[in-house]
Amino acid sequence: MAKKSQINRDNRRKALIKRHAARRAELRKKLNDPSVSVEEKIAVQQAFAKLPRNSCPTRLNNRCNVSGRSRGYYKKFGISRIALRELALAGQLPGMRKSSW
């Protein structure tokens, strides 16, 4: 089980990303526009720097919904490999069964 502080930190990051998504998209659009002057692009970069660091989507970690584990995460299921195995062996994931060949 991951520390509650790590899970809470990622939840706060999710909220911050959601709150600043529109502003970031607007700034990104200006930055990628070829008709914008260099001075304006520098101003846009400074505006990016003023945004909270944790509002950047790349700082978000995927975490298991069961244990909070950040490594071995399966995006399709939203859980880690360990939780996936435990739930599959317990028969709680429909369509999953232990492989044998």
C-alpha positions as CSV (number, residue, x, y, z in Angstrom):
1,M,0.0,0.0,0.0
2,A,1.4,3.4,-1.0
3,K,1.6,6.1,1.6
4,K,-1.6,8.2,2.0
5,S,0.4,11.3,1.4
6,Q,1.5,10.1,-2.0
7,I,-2.0,9.3,-3.0
8,N,-3.3,12.7,-1.7
9,R,-0.5,14.5,-3.5
10,D,-1.5,12.9,-6.8
11,N,-5.1,13.8,-6.2
12,R,-4.2,17.4,-5.6
13,R,-2.2,17.4,-8.8
14,K,-5.2,16.0,-10.7
15,A,-7.3,18.9,-9.4
16,L,-4.7,21.5,-10.2
17,I,-4.2,20.1,-13.8
18,K,-8.0,20.3,-14.3
19,R,-8.2,23.8,-13.0
20,H,-5.4,25.2,-15.2
21,A,-6.0,23.1,-18.3
22,A,-7.8,25.8,-20.2
23,R,-5.2,28.5,-19.5
24,R,-2.4,26.1,-20.5
25,A,-4.1,25.2,-23.7
26,E,-4.5,28.9,-24.5
27,L,-0.9,29.6,-23.9
28,R,0.3,26.5,-25.8
29,K,-1.8,27.7,-28.8
30,K,-0.1,31.1,-28.7
31,L,3.3,29.6,-28.4
32,N,2.8,27.3,-31.4
33,D,1.4,30.0,-33.6
34,P,3.9,31.0,-36.3
35,S,2.4,34.5,-36.7
36,V,3.2,35.5,-33.1
37,S,6.2,37.7,-32.6
38,V,9.3,36.6,-30.6
39,E,8.6,39.2,-27.9
40,E,5.0,37.8,-27.4
41,K,6.4,34.2,-27.3
42,I,8.8,35.3,-24.5
43,A,5.9,36.8,-22.6
44,V,3.9,33.6,-23.1
45,Q,6.8,31.5,-21.7
46,Q,7.0,33.8,-18.7
47,A,3.2,33.3,-18.2
48,F,3.9,29.5,-18.3
49,A,6.5,29.9,-15.6
50,K,4.0,31.7,-13.4
51,L,1.6,28.8,-13.5
52,P,2.0,26.2,-10.6
53,R,4.5,23.6,-11.4
54,N,2.1,20.8,-10.5
55,S,-0.4,22.0,-13.1
56,C,1.7,20.4,-15.8
57,P,0.1,17.0,-16.9
58,T,3.5,15.3,-17.2
59,R,4.0,15.5,-13.4
60,L,1.0,13.3,-12.7
61,N,1.6,9.6,-11.9
62,N,-0.8,6.8,-12.7
63,R,-1.7,5.0,-9.5
64,C,-3.4,1.7,-8.7
65,N,-7.0,2.3,-7.6
66,V,-6.7,-0.6,-5.1
67,S,-3.3,-0.2,-3.5
68,G,-2.0,3.2,-4.7
69,R,1.1,1.6,-6.3
70,S,2.6,3.7,-9.0
71,R,4.7,1.0,-10.8
72,G,3.4,-1.8,-12.8
73,Y,0.2,0.1,-13.6
74,Y,-2.1,-1.3,-16.3
75,K,-4.0,1.7,-17.8
76,K,-6.7,-0.6,-19.3
77,F,-7.7,-1.8,-15.8
78,G,-6.6,1.2,-13.7
79,I,-4.8,-1.1,-11.3
80,S,-1.3,-2.5,-10.7
81,R,0.0,-5.9,-11.9
82,I,-0.1,-7.2,-8.4
83,A,-3.7,-6.2,-7.7
84,L,-4.7,-7.4,-11.2
85,R,-3.3,-10.9,-10.4
86,E,-5.0,-11.0,-7.0
87,L,-8.4,-9.9,-8.4
88,A,-8.1,-12.3,-11.3
89,L,-7.2,-15.3,-9.2
90,A,-10.1,-14.4,-6.9
91,G,-12.5,-14.4,-9.9
92,Q,-13.4,-10.8,-9.4
93,L,-12.4,-9.7,-13.0
94,P,-14.9,-11.0,-15.6
95,G,-13.3,-12.7,-18.5
96,M,-9.9,-13.1,-16.8
97,R,-8.5,-16.5,-16.0
98,K,-5.1,-18.0,-15.2
99,S,-3.3,-19.0,-18.4
100,S,-1.8,-22.4,-19.0
101,W,-0.2,-23.9,-22.0
